[in-house]
Amino acid sequence: MRLKEIAASIGTTKKTLYTIIKNKGYNLKKDYTLEESIYIARLCSDNAITEKLIKDNYKEKEIKKDSVYIDGTEKWFKYYEIHQNAKCCNTCSYLMGKRIMNRDKYLRPFCNLYNKFIYKIKGNVYWQWCSSYEKSELLPVKWKKNKFVNL
């Protein structure tokens, strides 16, 4: 639960909660657990209704593991279990992970032969390959989508 949501639940402002938290020496975070949300709300007004309001308005955020990876990752890895000699960029010896300087904190699939990121040539790292394909000795990698930085 965010600070703005906690404030809306108990009928106060975000600025008021922020001031109270800073004065008590509590750490500010982006999201708070249910227990932390109740604690913060009780700093502002300590009664049984406050706890009930927070419990009623609290929603846990779900992160789907499948949504983190490039589309088709799970399907391809199931296929790879059966077909160990599957041809694709992910099993090619020219594929490596590379970061874009001053932009990314994670690796993207990069073709060392053509010196291009796979997404820039609109390629699918799991289901496509080129005529220069060479089987790699390394295990295939699960690549994250571009919008996910750290998980």
FENHU-V619787 format. One record per backbone hydrogen bond with DSSP energy under -0.5 kcal/mol. CO is the residue of the C=O (numbers start at 0). NH is the residue of the N-H. If there is no record, write none. Layout:
<<CO	NH> <CO	NH>>
//
This chain:
<<0	31> <1	5> <2	6> <3	7> <4	8> <5	9> <6	10> <6	11> <12	16> <13	17> <14	18> <15	19> <16	20> <17	21> <18	22> <19	23> <20	24> <20	25> <32	36> <33	37> <34	38> <35	39> <36	40> <37	41> <38	42> <39	43> <40	43> <40	44> <44	46> <46	50> <47	51> <48	52> <49	53> <50	54> <51	55> <52	56> <53	57> <61	63> <64	67> <64	68> <65	68> <67	144> <69	72> <71	75> <72	76> <73	77> <74	78> <75	79> <76	80> <77	81> <78	81> <78	82> <81	83> <82	85> <85	87> <87	90> <88	91> <90	135> <91	94> <93	111> <95	109> <97	107> <98	100> <99	102> <99	103> <107	97> <108	117> <109	95> <109	111> <110	114> <110	115> <115	110> <116	119> <116	120> <117	120> <117	122> <118	121> <122	124> <123	127> <124	89> <127	88> <129	132> <133	92> <140	142> <142	69> <144	147> <146	148>>
//
